[in-house]
Amino acid sequence: MANWELKNCCDHDQKLFIAFVGVYTVVILLLWRTFLLTPFKLITVFLHEASHAIACLLTCGKVEGIQVHGNEGGVTQTRGGIYWIILPAGYLGSSFWGMALILASTNILTARIAAGCFLAALVIVLFVAKNWTLRGLCIGFIIFIAVIWLLQEKTKVHILRYVILFIGVMNSLFSVYDIYDDLISRRVNSSDAEKFAEVCPCPCNGFGWGVIWGMISFVFLCASLYLGLVILS
């Protein structure tokens, strides 16, 4: 039975989980403006664009190409599909993947599965990438994850879970920040929220959808912490 009420929290594993999430959050915030986090920010942009692509394919559309740019921007070229599903899938999808990676890090088996799925996604996107920034990102992270996995299996350096957790925390924080920066504080006219407001019959404008998506992303982040503790209980 799952310990949904988190009775007798927290044991060693739960404390370790909270500590790593807290330390990662502080480190990420301290290094936010440095080049050290750029690859991880770009991988979040990659997951954002990949989420658009997945939504397009699931709604019977066609993905013509994906790009990720060095300025932390990106674009997914699609044809067909259901537009009002594809548009919010980027921000909300990357928040979901952040939560999924955080939860996967709670167990070595699920961490291996997450790493395998991540590698498979990078290999697939490598062949549909339309620019060298994305191709280089895919190649770099394929090598990075493969080396971490090899160390996990062949040496006593068992850090695969903690690398997956870091990517998950980074992705969750960046998703919330990206929504605030693009949709709430600056209100980019070409943003997904502004486009969504044009096709959705609801009365919300781009700012309104930005706030709603930001709240949903924050809920994903909180849910990942709560569910992680439940899994470890």
C-alpha positions in Angstrom: 0.0 0.0 0.0 1.3 3.4 -0.9 1.9 5.7 2.0 -0.1 8.7 0.5 -0.3 10.5 3.9 3.5 10.2 4.3 3.2 8.9 7.8 6.6 8.6 9.6 8.3 10.8 7.0 11.1 11.0 6.5 13.5 8.0 6.4 17.1 8.1 5.1 16.1 7.7 1.4 13.5 10.4 1.6 15.8 12.8 3.4 18.5 12.1 0.7 15.9 12.8 -2.0 14.9 16.1 -0.5 18.5 17.1 0.1 19.5 16.4 -3.5 16.5 18.3 -4.9 17.3 21.2 -2.5 21.0 21.3 -3.4 20.4 21.0 -7.1 17.9 23.9 -6.9 20.4 26.1 -5.1 23.2 25.2 -7.5 21.0 25.8 -10.5 19.9 29.2 -9.3 23.5 30.2 -8.5 24.8 29.1 -11.9 21.7 30.2 -13.8 23.5 32.9 -15.8 26.7 30.9 -16.5 27.7 28.9 -19.5 27.9 25.8 -17.3 24.1 25.3 -17.4 23.7 26.1 -21.1 23.7 22.5 -22.3 21.0 21.6 -19.7 18.9 24.6 -20.7 19.2 23.5 -24.3 18.1 20.0 -23.4 15.0 21.5 -21.8 14.3 23.4 -25.0 14.8 20.1 -26.8 12.2 18.4 -24.6 9.9 21.4 -25.2 10.1 21.0 -29.0 10.0 17.2 -28.7 6.7 17.6 -26.8 5.2 19.7 -29.7 6.4 17.0 -32.1 4.8 14.2 -30.0 1.5 16.0 -29.8 1.5 16.6 -33.5 2.1 12.9 -34.2 -0.5 11.8 -31.7 -3.1 14.0 -33.4 -2.2 12.5 -36.9 0.0 15.4 -38.0 3.4 15.3 -39.6 6.7 16.6 -38.1 8.8 18.2 -40.8 11.7 19.3 -38.6 12.9 20.4 -35.2 15.4 23.1 -34.4 17.1 24.2 -31.1 19.1 27.4 -31.2 22.1 28.5 -29.1 20.0 31.5 -27.7 17.8 29.0 -25.9 15.1 29.2 -28.5 13.6 26.6 -30.7 11.0 25.7 -33.3 9.1 22.6 -34.4 7.8 22.6 -38.0 4.6 20.6 -38.2 1.8 20.0 -40.8 -1.7 18.9 -39.8 -2.6 17.7 -36.4 -4.8 19.4 -33.8 -3.3 22.9 -33.4 -4.9 23.6 -30.0 -3.3 20.4 -28.6 0.1 20.9 -30.2 0.5 24.5 -28.9 0.4 24.0 -25.1 2.2 20.6 -25.4 5.6 22.4 -25.5 5.5 24.1 -22.1 3.3 21.6 -20.3 5.1 18.7 -21.9 8.5 19.8 -20.8 7.1 20.2 -17.3 5.7 16.7 -17.4 9.1 15.3 -18.6 10.8 17.1 -15.7 8.4 15.4 -13.3 8.9 12.0 -14.9 12.7 12.3 -14.7 12.5 13.3 -11.0 10.3 10.3 -10.2 12.4 7.9 -12.3 15.5 8.9 -10.2 13.9 7.3 -7.1 14.9 3.8 -8.3 17.9 2.5 -10.2 15.7 0.4 -12.5 13.4 3.3 -13.4 16.5 5.5 -13.8 17.9 3.0 -16.3 14.6 3.0 -18.2 14.5 6.8 -18.2 18.1 6.9 -19.5 17.3 4.4 -22.2 14.2 6.3 -23.3 16.2 9.5 -23.3 18.9 8.0 -25.4 16.4 6.6 -27.9 14.7 10.0 -28.2 18.0 11.8 -28.8 18.9 9.3 -31.5 15.5 9.7 -33.2 15.7 13.5 -33.1 19.3 13.4 -34.4 17.9 12.3 -37.7 15.1 14.9 -38.0 17.1 17.8 -36.6 17.3 20.8 -39.0 20.3 22.6 -37.5 23.7 21.8 -36.1 23.0 23.2 -32.7 20.4 20.5 -32.1 22.5 17.8 -33.8 25.5 18.7 -31.6 23.3 18.7 -28.5 22.0 15.3 -29.3 25.4 13.8 -30.0 26.8 15.5 -26.8 24.1 14.1 -24.5 24.2 10.7 -26.2 27.8 10.5 -25.3 27.3 12.0 -21.8 24.4 9.6 -20.8 26.2 6.6 -22.3 29.4 7.4 -20.3 27.4 7.9 -17.0 25.5 4.6 -17.7 28.8 2.8 -18.4 30.3 4.1 -15.1 27.1 2.9 -13.4 27.4 -0.6 -14.7 31.1 -1.2 -14.8 32.5 0.8 -11.8 31.6 1.8 -8.3 30.7 5.3 -9.5 26.9 4.9 -9.2 25.6 8.3 -10.2 23.0 7.5 -12.9 20.1 8.2 -10.6 21.5 11.5 -9.5 22.2 12.7 -13.1 18.7 11.8 -14.1 17.4 13.7 -11.0 19.5 16.8 -11.9 18.2 16.8 -15.4 14.6 16.5 -14.0 15.0 19.3 -11.5 16.7 21.5 -14.1 13.9 20.8 -16.6 11.2 21.6 -14.1 12.7 24.8 -12.9 13.5 26.0 -16.4 10.0 25.2 -17.6 8.4 27.4 -14.9 10.9 30.2 -15.6 10.5 29.9 -19.4 6.7 30.3 -19.0 7.1 33.3 -16.8 9.7 34.9 -19.0 8.0 34.3 -22.4 4.3 34.4 -21.5 3.9 36.6 -18.4 6.7 39.1 -17.9 7.5 39.9 -21.5 4.5 38.5 -23.4 6.2 37.6 -26.6 3.7 38.2 -29.4 4.7 35.1 -31.3 4.6 32.8 -28.2 2.6 29.6 -28.1 0.2 31.2 -25.6 -0.6 34.1 -27.9 -1.2 31.7 -30.8 -3.3 29.5 -28.6 -5.4 32.5 -27.5 -6.2 33.1 -31.2 -7.4 29.5 -31.9 -9.1 28.8 -28.5 -12.7 30.1 -28.1 -12.1 30.7 -24.4 -11.9 34.4 -23.3 -8.3 34.2 -22.0 -5.6 36.2 -23.9 -2.0 35.1 -24.1 -1.2 36.5 -20.7 -4.1 34.6 -19.2 -3.0 31.3 -20.7 0.6 32.0 -19.6 -0.6 32.3 -16.0 -2.7 29.1 -16.3 0.2 27.1 -17.9 2.6 28.5 -15.3 0.3 27.3 -12.5 0.0 23.9 -14.1 3.8 23.6 -14.5 4.3 24.6 -10.8 1.8 21.9 -9.8 3.9 19.4 -11.8 6.9 20.4 -9.9 5.2 20.1 -6.5 3.6 16.8 -7.5 7.1 15.4 -8.4 8.4 16.1 -4.9 5.3 14.7 -3.2 5.1 11.6 -5.4 8.8 11.0 -5.1 8.5 10.9 -1.3 5.5 8.5 -1.6 7.5 6.2 -3.8 10.4 6.2 -1.4 8.2 5.6 1.7 
